[in-house]
């Protein structure tokens, strides 16, 4: 120590030398790290997309490469024109590679699926079922696992499990839906008692394929029969057919001439109630689906719509404007009246013109065109709300009937505007 000042400690110089030494190695470490990262960037596309034969040489320890190679060998076993020995060898190779991939990545669903399918093709279906069930549980997106389980469980009559896996596929893969729907419909036709309730439970869950499946049923008579039974089963559950869905079913049945089917559905569902001979007779209740609901047409020279009456405030009614020249069905609905005598009652009001001459009510049998009723649509001179009525008889061979409001054209234009309300049909006691 000189002049009372302590000598500097040598320790900082020692630390400085160590820091300089570390600083000298740092650029090399960073260079090595950059090279390694660059190699990983280059390697990943090779692992993911290169042909498996190349990828396994570049990254032999990668579980992804092992899995891709296993899948490639499994596809090779499916190629046509191979000997049984070549198929067996390719399947065995796939199983070995799949197990190697699982050893490196134990929870990979695709690798487990490859192993499971190799077991199935080797005849070990019970073990394959366990492996593929686990693969399907690990990944709802592993389509091959679910497809195999659909087939395996179906062959054992397990509709619940088979169709649950089919539902998984249908939710994800629209391209697979037609085949899955054919499977559902065939099962519901061949084994109605056991298969239909399972299908109904899936449809009742309102999956994204519900409407597509209903649409598929209307392409054939077999499908329509399934649709009828399905509608009846759904009605007893928490997700019955909506009015739009039921309308679609009714119209397909009627258009195909299957009136007995439409009657069966209406009787079993009671939508609308069979006791309701005319649905929405007061034009204030749109809850009934077509064709058991007013179907109002628009045509040249005709305007028809349900509006609030401007005389009886707040009371909706059917208002029709007709140019007197166009022949058209203005409004119609389908009836199911039993043979016998009936009385049609209604209220009508002329706003302008003469509805008694230019408009008429008709009831026509279907199938066929036998007319059971043709009567003026309004009493003469009904300038205020006036009650009208007409009696008619339904013959024995008249399974269904169209109730229609029709125009009666004349040789010259004659404008008519009229209102109609409170339509009703009642039995006439002999």
C-alpha positions as CSV (number, residue, x, y, z in Angstrom):
1,X,0.0,0.0,0.0
2,X,1.3,3.4,-1.0
3,X,0.0,6.9,0.2
4,X,-2.8,5.0,2.2
5,X,-4.3,3.5,-1.0
6,X,-5.0,-0.2,-1.1
7,X,-3.5,-2.2,-4.1
8,X,-6.1,-3.4,-6.6
9,X,-7.2,-7.0,-6.2
10,X,-6.1,-9.5,-8.9
11,X,-9.5,-11.3,-8.9
12,X,-11.2,-9.1,-11.5
13,X,-8.4,-9.8,-13.9
14,X,-8.9,-13.5,-13.4
15,X,-12.6,-13.2,-14.1
16,X,-11.9,-11.1,-17.1
17,X,-9.6,-13.8,-18.5
18,X,-12.4,-16.4,-18.0
19,X,-14.9,-14.1,-19.7
20,X,-12.6,-13.5,-22.6
21,X,-12.2,-17.3,-23.0
22,X,-15.9,-17.9,-22.9
23,X,-16.4,-15.0,-25.3
24,X,-14.0,-16.7,-27.7
25,X,-16.1,-19.9,-27.8
26,X,-19.5,-18.1,-28.1
27,X,-19.3,-17.4,-31.8
28,X,-18.5,-21.1,-32.5
29,X,-21.5,-22.2,-30.3
30,X,-23.8,-19.8,-32.0
31,X,-22.6,-21.0,-35.4
32,X,-23.2,-24.7,-34.4
33,X,-26.6,-23.8,-33.1
34,X,-27.5,-21.9,-36.3
35,X,-26.3,-24.9,-38.4
36,X,-28.4,-27.3,-36.3
37,X,-31.5,-25.1,-36.6
38,X,-31.0,-24.7,-40.4
39,X,-30.7,-28.5,-40.7
40,X,-34.0,-28.9,-38.8
41,X,-35.7,-26.4,-41.0
42,X,-34.5,-28.3,-44.1
43,X,-35.2,-31.7,-42.5
44,X,-38.9,-31.1,-41.5
45,X,-40.2,-30.9,-45.1
46,X,-38.3,-34.0,-45.9
47,X,-39.8,-35.9,-42.9
48,X,-43.3,-34.7,-43.8
49,X,-43.4,-34.8,-47.6
50,X,-40.5,-36.7,-49.1
51,X,-41.0,-40.3,-50.3
52,X,-40.8,-42.6,-47.3
53,X,-37.8,-44.4,-48.8
54,X,-35.8,-41.2,-48.9
55,X,-37.1,-39.8,-45.6
56,X,-36.1,-42.9,-43.6
57,X,-32.5,-42.6,-44.9
58,X,-32.4,-39.0,-43.9
59,X,-34.1,-39.3,-40.5
60,X,-34.1,-43.0,-39.6
61,X,-35.0,-42.2,-35.9
62,X,-38.0,-40.0,-36.6
63,X,-41.3,-41.5,-35.4
64,X,-43.1,-39.5,-38.2
65,X,-40.9,-41.1,-40.8
66,X,-41.4,-44.5,-39.3
67,X,-45.2,-44.0,-39.3
68,X,-45.2,-42.8,-42.9
69,X,-43.1,-45.8,-44.0
70,X,-45.4,-48.1,-42.2
71,X,-48.4,-46.6,-43.9
72,X,-46.6,-46.9,-47.3
73,X,-46.0,-50.6,-46.7
74,X,-49.6,-51.1,-45.7
75,X,-50.8,-49.4,-48.9
76,X,-48.4,-51.7,-50.8
77,X,-50.2,-54.7,-49.4
78,X,-53.4,-53.4,-50.9
79,X,-52.1,-53.1,-54.5
80,X,-53.7,-55.4,-57.0
81,X,-51.8,-58.1,-58.8
82,X,-49.6,-59.2,-55.9
83,X,-48.9,-62.7,-54.7
84,X,-50.2,-63.7,-51.2
85,X,-46.6,-63.9,-50.0
86,X,-45.9,-60.3,-51.1
87,X,-49.0,-59.1,-49.4
88,X,-48.2,-60.9,-46.2
89,X,-44.7,-59.6,-46.2
90,X,-45.8,-56.0,-46.8
91,X,-48.3,-56.3,-44.0
92,X,-45.7,-57.7,-41.7
93,X,-43.3,-54.9,-42.6
94,X,-46.0,-52.3,-41.9
95,X,-46.6,-53.8,-38.4
96,X,-42.9,-53.8,-37.6
97,X,-42.5,-50.2,-38.7
98,X,-45.7,-49.2,-36.9
99,X,-44.4,-50.7,-33.6
100,X,-41.1,-48.9,-34.1
101,X,-42.9,-45.6,-34.5
102,X,-45.0,-46.3,-31.4
103,X,-41.8,-47.0,-29.4
104,X,-40.6,-43.5,-30.3
105,X,-44.0,-41.7,-30.0
106,X,-46.3,-44.0,-27.8
107,X,-49.5,-41.9,-28.2
108,X,-49.6,-41.5,-32.0
109,X,-53.0,-42.6,-33.2
110,X,-51.9,-43.1,-36.8
111,X,-49.1,-45.5,-35.8
112,X,-51.4,-47.4,-33.5
113,X,-53.9,-47.7,-36.4
114,X,-51.2,-49.2,-38.7
115,X,-50.4,-51.8,-36.1
116,X,-54.1,-52.5,-35.6
117,X,-54.8,-53.0,-39.3
118,X,-51.8,-55.2,-39.7
119,X,-53.2,-57.4,-36.9
120,X,-56.6,-57.5,-38.5
121,X,-55.0,-58.5,-41.9
122,X,-53.1,-61.2,-40.1
123,X,-56.3,-62.7,-38.8
124,X,-56.0,-61.3,-35.2
125,X,-59.3,-59.4,-35.3
126,X,-60.0,-59.4,-31.5
127,X,-56.6,-57.8,-30.9
128,X,-57.1,-55.4,-33.9
129,X,-60.4,-54.4,-32.4
130,X,-58.7,-53.3,-29.1
131,X,-56.0,-51.4,-30.9
132,X,-58.2,-49.7,-33.4
133,X,-60.8,-48.8,-30.7
134,X,-57.9,-47.1,-28.8
135,X,-56.7,-45.4,-32.0
136,X,-60.3,-44.1,-32.7
137,X,-60.6,-42.8,-29.1
138,X,-57.3,-41.0,-29.4
139,X,-58.3,-39.3,-32.6
140,X,-61.8,-38.7,-33.9
141,X,-60.1,-37.6,-37.1
142,X,-58.5,-41.0,-37.9
143,X,-60.9,-42.1,-40.6
144,X,-59.3,-45.6,-41.4
145,X,-59.7,-46.7,-37.7
146,X,-63.4,-45.6,-37.6
147,X,-64.1,-47.1,-41.0
148,X,-62.7,-50.5,-39.9
149,X,-64.6,-50.4,-36.6
150,X,-67.9,-49.6,-38.5
151,X,-67.5,-52.8,-40.6
152,X,-66.2,-55.0,-37.8
153,X,-68.9,-54.0,-35.3
154,X,-71.6,-54.2,-38.0
155,X,-70.6,-57.8,-38.9
156,X,-71.2,-58.7,-35.2
157,X,-74.6,-57.0,-35.2
158,X,-73.5,-54.2,-32.8
159,X,-75.5,-51.4,-34.4
160,X,-74.9,-49.0,-31.5
161,X,-71.1,-49.1,-31.7
162,X,-70.9,-49.4,-35.5
163,X,-73.2,-46.5,-36.2
164,X,-71.5,-44.3,-33.6
165,X,-68.3,-44.6,-35.6
166,X,-70.2,-44.0,-38.8
167,X,-71.6,-40.9,-37.2
168,X,-68.0,-39.7,-36.5
169,X,-67.1,-40.2,-40.1
170,X,-70.3,-38.5,-41.4
171,X,-69.7,-35.4,-39.2
172,X,-66.3,-34.8,-40.7
173,X,-66.3,-36.2,-44.2
174,X,-69.2,-35.1,-46.5
175,X,-67.8,-37.2,-49.3
176,X,-68.4,-40.4,-47.2
177,X,-72.0,-39.5,-46.4
178,X,-73.7,-41.2,-49.3
179,X,-72.2,-44.6,-48.5
180,X,-72.9,-44.2,-44.8
181,X,-76.5,-43.2,-45.5
182,X,-76.9,-46.3,-47.7
183,X,-75.6,-48.3,-44.8
184,X,-78.2,-46.8,-42.4
185,X,-81.1,-47.2,-44.8
186,X,-80.2,-50.8,-45.7
187,X,-79.9,-51.7,-42.0
188,X,-83.2,-50.0,-41.2
189,X,-84.9,-51.9,-44.0
190,X,-83.4,-55.3,-43.3
191,X,-83.4,-55.2,-39.5
192,X,-86.0,-52.5,-38.6
193,X,-86.6,-53.4,-35.0
194,X,-82.9,-53.3,-34.0
195,X,-81.4,-50.8,-36.4
196,X,-84.0,-48.1,-36.7
197,X,-84.0,-47.0,-33.0
198,X,-80.2,-46.6,-33.2
199,X,-80.4,-44.5,-36.3
200,X,-83.2,-42.4,-34.7
201,X,-81.1,-41.7,-31.7
202,X,-78.3,-40.4,-33.9
203,X,-80.7,-38.3,-35.9
204,X,-82.3,-37.0,-32.7
205,X,-78.9,-35.6,-31.7
206,X,-79.3,-33.1,-34.6
207,X,-75.9,-33.9,-36.2
208,X,-74.8,-31.7,-39.1
209,X,-75.8,-34.5,-41.5
210,X,-79.4,-34.8,-40.3
211,X,-81.0,-32.9,-43.3
212,X,-78.7,-34.6,-45.8
213,X,-79.8,-38.0,-44.5
214,X,-83.5,-37.1,-44.7
215,X,-83.0,-35.9,-48.2
216,X,-81.3,-39.1,-49.2
217,X,-84.4,-41.1,-48.0
218,X,-86.6,-39.4,-50.6
219,X,-84.7,-40.8,-53.6
220,X,-86.3,-44.3,-53.4
221,X,-89.5,-46.0,-52.3
222,X,-87.3,-48.0,-49.8
223,X,-86.0,-44.8,-48.4
224,X,-89.5,-43.4,-48.1
225,X,-90.6,-46.4,-46.0
226,X,-87.6,-45.8,-43.7
227,X,-88.5,-42.1,-43.6
228,X,-92.1,-42.9,-42.5
229,X,-90.8,-45.2,-39.7
230,X,-88.2,-42.8,-38.7
231,X,-90.7,-39.9,-38.4
232,X,-92.9,-42.1,-36.1
233,X,-89.9,-43.0,-33.8
234,X,-88.6,-39.4,-33.6
235,X,-92.1,-38.1,-32.7
236,X,-91.9,-40.0,-29.4
237,X,-88.5,-38.5,-28.5
238,X,-87.0,-35.0,-27.9
239,X,-86.3,-34.1,-31.5
240,X,-89.3,-34.9,-33.7
241,X,-89.4,-33.7,-37.3
242,X,-89.7,-30.0,-37.6
243,X,-92.6,-28.6,-39.6
244,X,-90.2,-28.0,-42.5
245,X,-88.9,-31.6,-42.4
246,X,-92.4,-33.0,-42.0
247,X,-93.7,-30.9,-44.9
248,X,-90.9,-32.3,-47.1
249,X,-91.9,-35.9,-46.2
250,X,-95.6,-35.3,-46.7
251,X,-95.1,-33.7,-50.1
252,X,-92.7,-36.5,-51.3
253,X,-95.3,-39.1,-50.3
254,X,-98.2,-37.2,-52.0
255,X,-96.2,-36.5,-55.2
256,X,-95.3,-40.2,-55.4
257,X,-99.0,-41.1,-55.0
258,X,-98.3,-42.8,-51.7
259,X,-101.4,-41.4,-50.0
260,X,-101.6,-44.3,-47.6
261,X,-98.1,-43.5,-46.4
262,X,-99.1,-39.8,-45.8
263,X,-102.2,-40.9,-44.0
264,X,-100.2,-43.3,-41.8
265,X,-97.7,-40.6,-40.8
266,X,-100.5,-38.0,-40.1
267,X,-102.4,-40.5,-38.0
268,X,-99.4,-41.7,-36.0
269,X,-97.9,-38.2,-35.5
270,X,-101.3,-36.4,-35.2
271,X,-99.8,-33.5,-37.0
272,X,-102.3,-32.0,-37.8
273,X,-104.8,-33.9,-35.7
274,X,-107.0,-36.2,-37.8
275,X,-110.0,-34.6,-36.0
276,X,-109.2,-31.4,-37.8
277,X,-111.0,-31.7,-41.1
278,X,-109.8,-28.3,-42.4
279,X,-106.5,-27.0,-41.1
280,X,-106.1,-23.3,-40.4
281,X,-109.7,-22.6,-41.4
282,X,-109.5,-19.1,-39.8
283,X,-106.2,-18.3,-41.5
284,X,-104.5,-17.5,-38.2
285,X,-102.6,-20.8,-37.5
286,X,-99.6,-21.7,-39.6
287,X,-98.5,-24.6,-37.4
288,X,-99.8,-27.4,-39.7
289,X,-97.4,-28.4,-42.4
290,X,-98.3,-28.6,-46.1
291,X,-100.1,-30.1,-47.8
292,X,-102.4,-30.1,-44.7
293,X,-102.1,-26.3,-44.7
294,X,-103.2,-23.7,-47.2
295,X,-100.9,-23.6,-50.2
296,X,-101.5,-20.2,-51.7
297,X,-100.6,-19.7,-55.4
298,X,-99.8,-16.5,-57.3
299,X,-100.4,-16.2,-61.0
300,X,-100.9,-13.7,-63.7
301,X,-104.0,-11.7,-62.9
302,X,-104.3,-13.1,-59.4
303,X,-103.1,-11.9,-56.1
304,X,-103.8,-13.9,-52.9
305,X,-102.5,-13.2,-49.4
306,X,-103.5,-13.6,-45.8
307,X,-104.1,-10.1,-44.3
308,X,-105.8,-8.5,-41.3
309,X,-109.4,-7.8,-42.3
310,X,-110.0,-4.1,-42.6
311,X,-113.6,-4.5,-41.4
312,X,-113.1,-7.0,-38.5
313,X,-110.0,-5.4,-37.0
314,X,-107.2,-7.8,-36.1
315,X,-108.9,-10.8,-37.7
316,X,-106.7,-12.4,-40.4
317,X,-108.5,-13.6,-43.5
318,X,-107.7,-14.6,-47.1
319,X,-107.9,-11.7,-49.6
320,X,-108.1,-12.6,-53.3
321,X,-108.0,-10.2,-56.3
322,X,-108.8,-11.7,-59.6
323,X,-108.9,-10.1,-63.1
324,X,-111.7,-12.4,-64.3
325,X,-109.7,-13.7,-67.1
326,X,-107.1,-16.2,-65.7
327,X,-107.9,-19.8,-64.8
328,X,-105.9,-20.8,-61.7
329,X,-106.0,-22.7,-58.4
330,X,-105.7,-19.9,-55.9
331,X,-105.5,-21.8,-52.6
332,X,-105.6,-25.5,-51.7
333,X,-105.0,-28.1,-49.0
334,X,-105.2,-31.9,-48.8
335,X,-108.0,-33.5,-46.8
336,X,-108.5,-37.1,-45.5
337,X,-112.3,-37.4,-45.3
338,X,-113.9,-40.7,-44.8
339,X,-116.8,-41.8,-47.1
340,X,-120.1,-40.1,-46.2
341,X,-121.9,-36.8,-46.2
342,X,-120.4,-33.5,-45.2
343,X,-121.1,-29.8,-45.0
344,X,-118.7,-27.1,-46.0
345,X,-119.3,-23.8,-44.2
346,X,-117.4,-20.5,-44.6
347,X,-117.7,-16.7,-44.4
348,X,-117.1,-14.5,-47.4
349,X,-117.3,-10.8,-48.3
350,X,-117.1,-9.0,-51.6
351,X,-114.9,-6.0,-51.7
352,X,-115.5,-5.5,-55.4
353,X,-117.0,-7.5,-58.2
354,X,-118.9,-10.7,-57.7
355,X,-117.1,-13.7,-56.1
356,X,-120.2,-15.9,-56.5
357,X,-119.7,-15.8,-60.3
358,X,-115.9,-15.6,-60.6
359,X,-114.6,-17.9,-57.8
360,X,-115.6,-21.3,-56.6
361,X,-114.8,-24.0,-54.0
362,X,-114.1,-27.5,-55.2
363,X,-113.3,-30.8,-53.6
364,X,-111.7,-33.3,-55.9
365,X,-110.7,-37.0,-55.1
366,X,-107.1,-38.1,-55.3
367,X,-106.0,-40.2,-57.0
368,X,-108.2,-39.4,-60.0
369,X,-110.2,-36.3,-60.7
370,X,-113.7,-37.1,-59.5
371,X,-115.3,-33.9,-58.3
372,X,-117.2,-34.3,-55.0
373,X,-118.0,-30.6,-54.7
374,X,-118.2,-27.5,-56.9
375,X,-119.9,-24.5,-55.4
376,X,-119.8,-20.7,-55.6
377,X,-117.1,-19.3,-53.3
378,X,-119.4,-16.7,-51.8
379,X,-123.2,-16.1,-51.5
380,X,-124.6,-13.7,-54.1
381,X,-124.4,-10.0,-53.2
382,X,-122.2,-10.7,-50.1
383,X,-121.0,-7.2,-49.7
384,X,-120.7,-7.7,-45.9
385,X,-119.4,-10.8,-44.1
386,X,-121.9,-13.5,-45.0
387,X,-122.1,-17.2,-44.1
388,X,-122.0,-19.6,-47.0
389,X,-122.5,-23.4,-47.0
390,X,-122.6,-26.4,-49.4
391,X,-123.2,-30.1,-48.8
392,X,-121.3,-32.8,-50.6
393,X,-120.7,-36.6,-50.4
394,X,-117.3,-38.4,-50.4
395,X,-117.6,-41.7,-52.3
396,X,-116.1,-45.0,-51.2
397,X,-113.1,-45.0,-53.5
398,X,-111.9,-41.4,-52.6
399,X,-108.9,-41.9,-50.3
400,X,-107.8,-38.2,-50.3
401,X,-109.3,-35.0,-51.5
402,X,-108.0,-31.6,-52.6
403,X,-110.0,-28.6,-51.2
404,X,-109.4,-25.8,-53.6
405,X,-110.4,-22.2,-54.2
406,X,-110.4,-21.8,-58.0
407,X,-111.0,-18.9,-60.4
408,X,-113.8,-19.1,-62.9
409,X,-112.6,-17.2,-66.0
410,X,-114.9,-15.3,-68.3
411,X,-114.4,-14.1,-71.9
412,X,-113.7,-10.6,-70.8
413,X,-111.8,-9.1,-67.9
414,X,-113.9,-8.4,-64.8
415,X,-112.1,-7.5,-61.6
416,X,-113.1,-9.2,-58.4
417,X,-111.8,-8.8,-54.9
418,X,-113.1,-10.9,-52.0
419,X,-112.3,-12.0,-48.5
420,X,-112.7,-15.5,-47.0
421,X,-112.6,-16.7,-43.4
422,X,-113.7,-19.4,-40.9
423,X,-113.6,-22.4,-43.2
424,X,-115.0,-25.6,-41.6
425,X,-116.2,-29.0,-42.7
426,X,-118.5,-31.1,-40.5
427,X,-120.1,-34.5,-40.9
428,X,-123.7,-34.6,-41.9
429,X,-125.6,-37.2,-39.8
430,X,-127.9,-39.3,-42.0
